[in-house]
Amino acid sequence: MKIHVNGDAVELPEGTTLAELLQRLGHTPEAVGSAVDGRHVPRAARVARVLADGESVTLFQPIVGG
């Protein structure tokens, strides 16, 4: 299947989760925030979030502070 990560096309096996994608790309879970098709995916939900063909994943640096 093909998805887009920050605008770049990426080929993945069917059934790949968001957590597996992050691991494949070399990101630690705490290092990035994530959204799929514009909807935020909390860190704890990534392991259960199976990606589908054509979806768009956005990875971003989380902002902390106040």
DSSP file (Angstrom, degrees, kcal/mol; ACC not computed):
  #  RESIDUE AA STRUCTURE BP1 BP2  ACC     N-H-->O    O-->H-N    N-H-->O    O-->H-N    TCO  KAPPA ALPHA  PHI   PSI    X-CA   Y-CA   Z-CA
    1    1 A M              0   0    0      0, 0.0    11,-2.7     0, 0.0     2,-0.5   0.000 360.0 360.0 360.0 157.6    0.0    0.0    0.0
    2    2 A K  E     +A   11   0A   0      9,-0.2    52,-3.4     7,-0.0     2,-0.3  -0.960 360.0 167.3-118.6 129.8    1.1    3.6   -0.5
    3    3 A I  E     -A   10   0A   0      7,-2.5     7,-2.9    -2,-0.5     2,-0.5  -0.787  31.5-119.1-125.0 173.4    0.7    6.3    2.1
    4    4 A H  E     -Ab   9  56A   0     51,-2.1    53,-3.9    -2,-0.3     2,-0.6  -0.975  18.1-165.6-118.3 131.5    2.2    9.8    2.3
    5    5 A V  E >  S-Ab   8  57A   0      3,-3.0     3,-2.1    -2,-0.5    53,-0.2  -0.956  80.6 -25.5-117.0 112.0    4.4   10.9    5.2
    6    6 A N  T 3  S-     0   0    0     51,-2.9    -1,-0.1    -2,-0.6    52,-0.1   0.870 130.2 -47.7  49.7  39.6    4.8   14.7    5.4
    7    7 A G  T 3  S+     0   0    0     50,-0.3     2,-0.4     1,-0.2    -1,-0.3   0.263 115.6 113.5  91.4 -11.8    4.1   14.8    1.7
    8    8 A D  E <   -A    5   0A   0     -3,-2.1    -3,-3.0     1,-0.0    -1,-0.2  -0.802  68.6-119.5 -98.3 134.4    6.5   12.0    0.6
    9    9 A A  E     -A    4   0A   0     -2,-0.4     2,-0.4    -5,-0.2    -5,-0.2  -0.494  32.8-174.8 -70.7 135.7    5.1    8.7   -0.8
   10   10 A V  E     -A    3   0A   0     -7,-2.9    -7,-2.5    -2,-0.2     2,-0.5  -1.000  18.2-141.0-134.9 131.4    6.0    5.6    1.2
   11   11 A E  E     +A    2   0A   0     -2,-0.4    -9,-0.2    -9,-0.2    -7,-0.0  -0.804  29.5 171.2 -92.2 131.3    5.3    2.0    0.4
   12   12 A L        -     0   0    0    -11,-2.7     2,-0.1    -2,-0.5     3,-0.1  -0.952  36.6-100.3-136.0 154.4    4.3   -0.2    3.3
   13   13 A P    >   -     0   0    0      0, 0.0     3,-1.4     0, 0.0     0, 0.0  -0.460  52.7 -91.8 -69.0 148.5    3.0   -3.7    3.8
   14   14 A E  T 3  S+     0   0    0      1,-0.2    38,-0.1    -2,-0.1    36,-0.0  -0.300 112.8  32.7 -55.3 143.3   -0.8   -4.0    4.4
   15   15 A G  T 3  S+     0   0    0     36,-0.5    -1,-0.2     1,-0.3     2,-0.2   0.476  79.1 152.9  87.3   3.0   -1.6   -3.9    8.1
   16   16 A T    <   -     0   0    0     -3,-1.4    35,-3.0    35,-0.2    -1,-0.3  -0.466  34.3-142.8 -67.8 133.7    1.2   -1.6    9.1
   17   17 A T  B  >  -E   50   0B   0     33,-0.3     4,-2.2    -2,-0.2    33,-0.2  -0.513  22.3-112.1 -91.4 164.9    0.4    0.4   12.3
   18   18 A L  H  > S+     0   0    0     31,-2.2     4,-2.3    28,-0.7    29,-0.2   0.890 119.9  54.4 -61.6 -39.4    1.4    4.0   13.0
   19   19 A A  H  > S+     0   0    0     27,-1.5     4,-2.1     1,-0.2    -1,-0.2   0.903 108.2  49.0 -61.2 -41.6    3.7    2.7   15.7
   20   20 A E  H  > S+     0   0    0     26,-0.3     4,-2.7     2,-0.2    -1,-0.2   0.881 109.1  53.1 -66.3 -38.3    5.5    0.4   13.2
   21   21 A L  H  X S+     0   0    0     -4,-2.2     4,-2.2     2,-0.2    -2,-0.2   0.942 108.9  48.8 -60.6 -47.7    5.8    3.2   10.7
   22   22 A L  H  <>S+     0   0    0     -4,-2.3     5,-2.7     1,-0.2     4,-0.5   0.911 112.7  47.9 -60.2 -42.4    7.5    5.4   13.3
   23   23 A Q  H ><5S+     0   0    0     -4,-2.1     3,-1.2     1,-0.2    -1,-0.2   0.923 110.3  52.1 -63.0 -44.2    9.9    2.6   14.2
   24   24 A R  H 3<5S+     0   0    0     -4,-2.7    -1,-0.2     1,-0.3    -2,-0.2   0.852 110.1  49.1 -60.2 -36.2   10.6    1.9   10.6
   25   25 A L  T 3<5S-     0   0    0     -4,-2.2    -1,-0.3    -5,-0.2    -2,-0.2   0.505 119.4-111.6 -83.6  -4.7   11.5    5.6   10.1
   26   26 A G  T < 5 +     0   0    0     -3,-1.2     2,-0.4    -4,-0.5    -3,-0.2   0.678  68.5 141.2  86.2  18.4   13.8    5.6   13.1
   27   27 A H      < -     0   0    0     -5,-2.7    -1,-0.3    -6,-0.2    -2,-0.1  -0.773  47.4-135.6 -95.1 136.2   11.6    7.8   15.4
   28   28 A T    >>  -     0   0    0     -2,-0.4     3,-1.5     1,-0.1     4,-0.6  -0.639  28.7-114.0 -80.9 150.3   11.2    7.2   19.1
   29   29 A P  T 34 S+     0   0    0      0, 0.0     3,-0.5     0, 0.0    -1,-0.1   0.823 115.3  49.2 -55.6 -34.1    7.6    7.5   20.3
   30   30 A E  T 34 S+     0   0    0      1,-0.2    13,-0.0     3,-0.0    -3,-0.0   0.660  99.1  68.9 -79.2 -15.8    8.4   10.6   22.4
   31   31 A A  T <4 S+     0   0    0     -3,-1.5     2,-0.3    30,-0.1    -1,-0.2   0.711 102.0  35.3 -80.5 -21.0   10.3   12.4   19.7
   32   32 A V     <  -     0   0    0     -4,-0.6     2,-0.2    -3,-0.5    29,-0.2  -0.959  62.7-139.7-137.0 150.5    7.3   13.1   17.4
   33   33 A G  E     -C   60   0A   0     27,-4.3    27,-1.9    -2,-0.3     2,-0.3  -0.651  30.7-151.9 -93.2 162.6    3.7   14.0   17.4
   34   34 A S  E     +C   59   0A   0      7,-0.4     7,-2.6    -2,-0.2     2,-0.3  -0.991  20.3 178.0-144.0 149.5    1.5   12.3   14.8
   35   35 A A  E     -CD  58  40A   0     23,-1.9    23,-2.8    -2,-0.3     2,-0.5  -0.990  15.2-151.3-143.7 146.5   -1.7   12.9   12.8
   36   36 A V  E >  S-CD  57  39A   0      3,-2.4     3,-1.7    -2,-0.3    21,-0.2  -0.986  84.6 -14.3-121.2 123.2   -3.4   10.8   10.2
   37   37 A D  T 3  S-     0   0    0     19,-3.5    -1,-0.1    -2,-0.5    20,-0.1   0.871 131.7 -51.9  50.3  41.4   -5.5   12.6    7.6
   38   38 A G  T 3  S+     0   0    0     18,-0.4     2,-0.5     1,-0.2    -1,-0.3   0.448 113.8 115.7  82.3   0.8   -5.4   15.7    9.8
   39   39 A R  E <   -D   36   0A   0     -3,-1.7    -3,-2.4     2,-0.0    -1,-0.2  -0.914  68.9-117.9-108.9 124.8   -6.6   14.0   13.0
   40   40 A H  E     -D   35   0A   0     -2,-0.5    -5,-0.3    -5,-0.2    -7,-0.0  -0.272  21.6-156.1 -57.6 137.1   -4.2   13.8   16.0
   41   41 A V        -     0   0    0     -7,-2.6    -7,-0.4     8,-0.0     5,-0.1  -0.961  17.8-131.7-116.7 111.2   -3.3   10.3   17.0
   42   42 A P    >>  -     0   0    0      0, 0.0     3,-1.4     0, 0.0     4,-0.7  -0.221  22.8-111.7 -60.1 151.4   -2.2   10.1   20.7
   43   43 A R  G >4 S+     0   0    0      1,-0.3     3,-1.1     2,-0.2     4,-0.4   0.876 117.0  53.8 -51.1 -44.9    1.0    8.3   21.5
   44   44 A A  G 34 S+     0   0    0      1,-0.2     3,-0.3     2,-0.1    -1,-0.3   0.726 106.8  52.7 -67.0 -21.8   -0.9    5.5   23.3
   45   45 A A  G X> S+     0   0    0     -3,-1.4     4,-0.9     1,-0.2     3,-0.8   0.549  84.4  87.0 -90.9  -8.4   -3.2    4.9   20.3
   46   46 A R  T << S+     0   0    0     -3,-1.1   -27,-1.5    -4,-0.7   -28,-0.7   0.849  81.4  58.7 -63.0 -35.7   -0.4    4.5   17.7
   47   47 A V  T 34 S+     0   0    0     -4,-0.4    -1,-0.2    -3,-0.3    -2,-0.1   0.798 113.2  39.0 -66.3 -27.5    0.0    0.7   18.3
   48   48 A A  T <4 S+     0   0    0     -3,-0.8     2,-1.2    -4,-0.2    -1,-0.2   0.531  90.6 100.5 -97.8  -8.1   -3.7    0.1   17.4
   49   49 A R     <  -     0   0    0     -4,-0.9   -31,-2.2    -3,-0.5     2,-0.4  -0.664  58.7-162.8 -86.1  96.8   -3.9    2.6   14.5
   50   50 A V  B     -E   17   0B   0     -2,-1.2   -33,-0.3   -33,-0.2     2,-0.2  -0.644  15.6-130.5 -80.4 131.1   -3.6    0.5   11.3
   51   51 A L        -     0   0    0    -35,-3.0   -36,-0.5    -2,-0.4     2,-0.3  -0.518  18.6-150.7 -83.0 150.0   -2.8    2.6    8.3
   52   52 A A    >   -     0   0    0     -2,-0.2     3,-2.0   -38,-0.1   -38,-0.0  -0.873  31.8 -82.2-120.9 153.8   -4.8    2.3    5.1
   53   53 A D  T 3  S+     0   0    0     -2,-0.3   -50,-0.2     1,-0.3    -1,-0.1  -0.236 113.8  18.2 -52.7 132.9   -3.8    2.8    1.5
   54   54 A G  T 3  S+     0   0    0    -52,-3.4    -1,-0.3     1,-0.3   -51,-0.2   0.337  89.2 137.0  88.6  -6.8   -3.9    6.5    0.5
   55   55 A E    <   -     0   0    0     -3,-2.0   -51,-2.1   -53,-0.2     2,-0.5  -0.312  48.6-132.7 -72.5 159.7   -3.8    8.0    4.0
   56   56 A S  E     -b    4   0A   0    -53,-0.2   -19,-3.5   -51,-0.0     2,-0.5  -0.963  16.6-162.3-117.1 122.8   -1.7   10.9    4.8
   57   57 A V  E     -bC   5  36A   0    -53,-3.9   -51,-2.9    -2,-0.5     2,-0.5  -0.891   0.5-163.2-106.5 131.5    0.5   10.9    7.9
   58   58 A T  E     - C   0  35A   0    -23,-2.8   -23,-1.9    -2,-0.5     2,-0.4  -0.967   3.5-168.3-113.7 127.5    1.9   14.1    9.4
   59   59 A L  E     + C   0  34A   0     -2,-0.5     2,-0.3   -25,-0.2   -25,-0.2  -0.941  15.6 167.6-113.5 137.4    4.8   13.8   11.9
   60   60 A F  E     - C   0  33A   0    -27,-1.9   -27,-4.3    -2,-0.4    -2,-0.0  -0.971  41.5 -97.5-148.0 158.1    5.8   16.9   13.8
   61   61 A Q        -     0   0    0     -2,-0.3   -29,-0.2   -29,-0.2   -30,-0.1  -0.671  46.5-120.7 -77.9 123.4    7.9   18.0   16.8
   62   62 A P        -     0   0    0      0, 0.0     2,-0.5     0, 0.0    -1,-0.1  -0.366  20.8-135.3 -65.3 144.6    5.7   18.3   19.9
   63   63 A I        -     0   0    0      2,-0.0     2,-0.3    -2,-0.0     0, 0.0  -0.884  25.4-176.8-102.9 128.8    5.6   21.7   21.5
   64   64 A V        +     0   0    0     -2,-0.5     2,-0.3     2,-0.0     0, 0.0  -0.901  33.1  60.2-124.0 152.8    5.9   21.8   25.3
   65   65 A G              0   0    0     -2,-0.3    -2,-0.0     1,-0.1     0, 0.0  -0.753 360.0 360.0 127.4-173.0    5.8   24.6   27.7
   66   66 A G              0   0    0     -2,-0.3    -1,-0.1     0, 0.0    -2,-0.0   0.419 360.0 360.0-159.1 360.0    3.4   27.3   28.7
